Amino acid sequence: MSAEEARVHEPHLGRCLAALWSPNGGRLDAARLVGALEREVVDRGVEFRFDFSVDAAERSHGRWTLRSVSGASVEGRQIVNSAGVESAHVARRFGSTRFRIYPCLGEYAKVTNEKREWVSLDDLRIPVRVSRVGVHLTRLLSGELISRPTATYLDAAVAPAGRSPPGAVPTGG
Ligand SMILES: Cc1cc2nc3c(=O)[nH]c(=O)nc-3n(C[C@H](O)[C@H](O)[C@H](O)COP(=O)(O)OP(=O)(O)OC[C@H]3O[C@@H](n4cnc5c(N)ncnc54)[C@H](O)[C@@H]3O)c2cc1C
């Protein structure tokens, strides 16, 4: 859409050449979504084990036995490794050393001054040169406005202490 059309939605827009309008965009409560998915799969017989940090894996007679740090165990014919930034580490427990994870730190900042009322849309994305994903101004379900995310590649999946952009209030996201 043209800059004039975009300003109908966001009157506080600064310099704007053109904009993309996504009428089907939306927000969801991620915790409630995961809760609903959990209830659905439990109804279908799925069993969850929490506090089960995989520490060792052994294969015998076509079955895997996984042991947790606390000594608990579970068996399975097939294992799906979905340990996120830890997945290469978990893969090594299964004897595979060919994966490497490149952790990327993303930080949020909460807009705390009167400008938090300047954005009308649930999610306003602004392309910027410094970040491939651009900057999102997102209205949380709580009503807070956050600016996100930064993208900093790290050597290890550990956030450096005290990281936050100048003047921003870190949300811990
Ligand atoms: C600041 C930020 C903002 C983001 N915003 C968005 C967004 O708006 N939209 C989007 O689509 N994505 C977003 N992402 C990316 C998204 O969060 C990740 O891509 C996604 O969570 C990865 O999912 P995953 O299941 O692979 O890993 P994770 O969600 O990290 O899950 C891995 C799980 O494995 C568990 N685990 C680790 N080691 C072990 C072990 N040894 N044994 C057992 N369990 C283990 C962990 O406890 C964790 O529960 C964002 C990420 C960040 C950091």
The ligand as an SDF file (V2000), in Angstrom:
LIG
                    3D

 53 58  0  0  0  0  0  0  0  0999 V2000
   14.0980  -13.3720   21.9980 C   0  0  0  0  0  0  0  0  0  0  0  0
   13.5340  -14.4030   21.0190 C   0  0  0  0  0  0  0  0  0  0  0  0
   12.3930  -14.1100   20.2900 C   0  0  0  0  0  0  0  0  0  0  0  0
   11.8450  -15.0270   19.4110 C   0  0  0  0  0  0  0  0  0  0  0  0
   10.7050  -14.7060   18.7370 N   0  0  0  0  0  0  0  0  0  0  0  0
   10.1640  -15.5970   17.9140 C   0  0  0  0  0  0  0  0  0  0  0  0
    8.9320  -15.3060   17.2490 C   0  0  0  0  0  0  0  0  0  0  0  0
    8.3400  -14.2580   17.4170 O   0  0  0  0  0  0  0  0  0  0  0  0
    8.4370  -16.2240   16.3940 N   0  0  0  0  0  0  0  0  0  0  0  0
    9.0810  -17.4260   16.1920 C   0  0  0  0  0  0  0  0  0  0  0  0
    8.5570  -18.2290   15.4190 O   0  0  0  0  0  0  0  0  0  0  0  0
   10.2250  -17.7230   16.8080 N   0  0  0  0  0  0  0  0  0  0  0  0
   10.7800  -16.8650   17.6650 C   0  0  0  0  0  0  0  0  0  0  0  0
   11.9460  -17.1630   18.3060 N   0  0  0  0  0  0  0  0  0  0  0  0
   12.6020  -18.4280   18.0190 C   0  0  0  0  0  0  0  0  0  0  0  0
   11.9200  -19.5700   18.7430 C   0  0  0  0  0  0  0  0  0  0  0  0
   11.7620  -19.2590   20.1110 O   0  0  0  0  0  0  0  0  0  0  0  0
   12.7880  -20.8230   18.6140 C   0  0  0  0  0  0  0  0  0  0  0  0
   13.1050  -21.0000   17.2550 O   0  0  0  0  0  0  0  0  0  0  0  0
   12.0240  -22.0350   19.0910 C   0  0  0  0  0  0  0  0  0  0  0  0
   11.6800  -21.8930   20.4520 O   0  0  0  0  0  0  0  0  0  0  0  0
   12.8960  -23.2820   18.9380 C   0  0  0  0  0  0  0  0  0  0  0  0
   12.0950  -24.3640   19.3360 O   0  0  0  0  0  0  0  0  0  0  0  0
   12.7350  -25.7300   19.6810 P   0  0  0  0  0  0  0  0  0  0  0  0
   11.6320  -26.6400   20.1020 O   0  0  0  0  0  0  0  0  0  0  0  0
   13.6580  -26.1640   18.5950 O   0  0  0  0  0  0  0  0  0  0  0  0
   13.6990  -25.4390   20.9360 O   0  0  0  0  0  0  0  0  0  0  0  0
   13.3350  -24.9280   22.3840 P   0  0  0  0  0  0  0  0  0  0  0  0
   12.0450  -24.1580   22.4220 O   0  0  0  0  0  0  0  0  0  0  0  0
   14.5660  -24.2640   22.8980 O   0  0  0  0  0  0  0  0  0  0  0  0
   13.0810  -26.2810   23.1870 O   0  0  0  0  0  0  0  0  0  0  0  0
   14.1560  -27.1580   23.5070 C   0  0  0  0  0  0  0  0  0  0  0  0
   13.7560  -27.9490   24.7340 C   0  0  0  0  0  0  0  0  0  0  0  0
   14.7080  -28.9910   24.9440 O   0  0  0  0  0  0  0  0  0  0  0  0
   14.9840  -29.0730   26.3270 C   0  0  0  0  0  0  0  0  0  0  0  0
   16.2970  -29.6870   26.5290 N   0  0  0  0  0  0  0  0  0  0  0  0
   17.5420  -29.1570   26.3220 C   0  0  0  0  0  0  0  0  0  0  0  0
   18.5070  -30.0410   26.6340 N   0  0  0  0  0  0  0  0  0  0  0  0
   17.8740  -31.1730   27.0450 C   0  0  0  0  0  0  0  0  0  0  0  0
   18.3230  -32.4340   27.5230 C   0  0  0  0  0  0  0  0  0  0  0  0
   19.6290  -32.7560   27.6360 N   0  0  0  0  0  0  0  0  0  0  0  0
   17.3890  -33.3500   27.8840 N   0  0  0  0  0  0  0  0  0  0  0  0
   16.0650  -33.0710   27.7780 C   0  0  0  0  0  0  0  0  0  0  0  0
   15.5720  -31.8920   27.3320 N   0  0  0  0  0  0  0  0  0  0  0  0
   16.4730  -30.9480   26.9730 C   0  0  0  0  0  0  0  0  0  0  0  0
   14.9180  -27.6310   26.8150 C   0  0  0  0  0  0  0  0  0  0  0  0
   14.6910  -27.5980   28.2170 O   0  0  0  0  0  0  0  0  0  0  0  0
   13.7210  -27.1040   26.0200 C   0  0  0  0  0  0  0  0  0  0  0  0
   12.5240  -27.3410   26.7010 O   0  0  0  0  0  0  0  0  0  0  0  0
   12.4920  -16.2780   19.2250 C   0  0  0  0  0  0  0  0  0  0  0  0
   13.6380  -16.5890   19.9640 C   0  0  0  0  0  0  0  0  0  0  0  0
   14.1640  -15.6530   20.8510 C   0  0  0  0  0  0  0  0  0  0  0  0
   15.4140  -16.0160   21.6570 C   0  0  0  0  0  0  0  0  0  0  0  0
  1  2  1  0
  2  3  1  0
  2 52  2  0
  3  4  2  0
  4  5  1  0
  4 50  1  0
  5  6  2  0
  6  7  1  0
  6 13  1  0
  7  8  2  0
  7  9  1  0
  9 10  1  0
 10 11  2  0
 10 12  1  0
 12 13  2  0
 13 14  1  0
 14 15  1  0
 14 50  1  0
 15 16  1  0
 16 17  1  0
 16 18  1  0
 18 19  1  0
 18 20  1  0
 20 21  1  0
 20 22  1  0
 22 23  1  0
 23 24  1  0
 24 25  2  0
 24 26  1  0
 24 27  1  0
 27 28  1  0
 28 29  2  0
 28 30  1  0
 28 31  1  0
 31 32  1  0
 32 33  1  0
 33 34  1  0
 33 48  1  0
 34 35  1  0
 35 36  1  0
 35 46  1  0
 36 37  1  0
 36 45  1  0
 37 38  2  0
 38 39  1  0
 39 40  1  0
 39 45  2  0
 40 41  1  0
 40 42  2  0
 42 43  1  0
 43 44  2  0
 44 45  1  0
 46 47  1  0
 46 48  1  0
 48 49  1  0
 50 51  2  0
 51 52  1  0
 52 53  1  0
M  END
$$$$
